[in-house]
Amino acid sequence: MIDVHIPKMGMSTVEVEILAVMVEVGQRVGAEDSVVEVEGDKATFEVEAGAEGTIAEILVSEGQECSVGDVVVRIAQELAA
């Protein structure tokens, strides 16, 4: 299982607001696909999956406040045969 975290956005940003959840449980994603859109003190940006796989769990909802480092999504990866 791969955890997707809120990345550090700058020196002063420690909390962000989830503006949009862009995936659903069971959806396949690529490493560069956006999973959530967040807004910090000075910028709005999209958080990428960072790994290929299937969305196993969504841990945030729109309007929720999160801290840098919080897990927002978990991705299940298929095992190679």
N, C-alpha and C positions, 0 to 999 in steps of 0.2 A: 504494500500500500504506500502510495506517495502522498505526502501532505503538501498542500499549496498554502503558503503563508502570505500575510500582508508584508510586503518588503519595506525596508527603510527608505523613506522618500527624501530625507534631508535632515539637517542637524536639528531642526526644531519640531518637526512633525512626529508626534507619538501616538495620535489617535486619528482615525479616519471614519467616514460614514460610508456604508454600503449603499450606492445609488442604484445598482442593478445587479441581479444575479443572471448571468447570461447562459447558463447551462441547466440541464435537468439530470436527475439520477437516471443512469442507464445510457446516457448519451456518450458516444465515442468522441474523443478529442485528440488533437495533435498537440505537440509541445508548444507551438506558437499560438494556439487558440486562446482567446480571452475567456476567463471564467467569471470574473466579477468586475464591475466598474466602481471605483472608490473616489471619494473626494477628501483631500487633506486641507491643511491651512491655506495653501497657495496654488494647488493644482488638482485637476481631475485626471485620473488615468485608469487604464485597464490592467488587471493582473492576469498574466498568462499562466497556462497550465504547467508549463515547464517539463512535462512528460507526456508521452502518448499512452492512451488507455481509455478506460471507461469510468465515468463519474460514479463513484460508489456512495458518496455521502456529501451533502451540502450542510455546512455547519453555521451559516449566516442567513439573514434575510434582509430584504431591502429596508432601509431606514435604520438599521442597527449600527451602533457605534462599536468599533473594534480598535485594538491596539496593534502597533507594529509587532510582527512576529506571531500574531494569532493565526490559527489554521482556519481557512475558509472553506476548503474543499478537499476531499480525499479521492484519489484516483487509483483504481485497481489496474494493475498491469497483467497482461497475459504472460504465462510462463512459456518460454521457448521449448519446443518439443525435442 
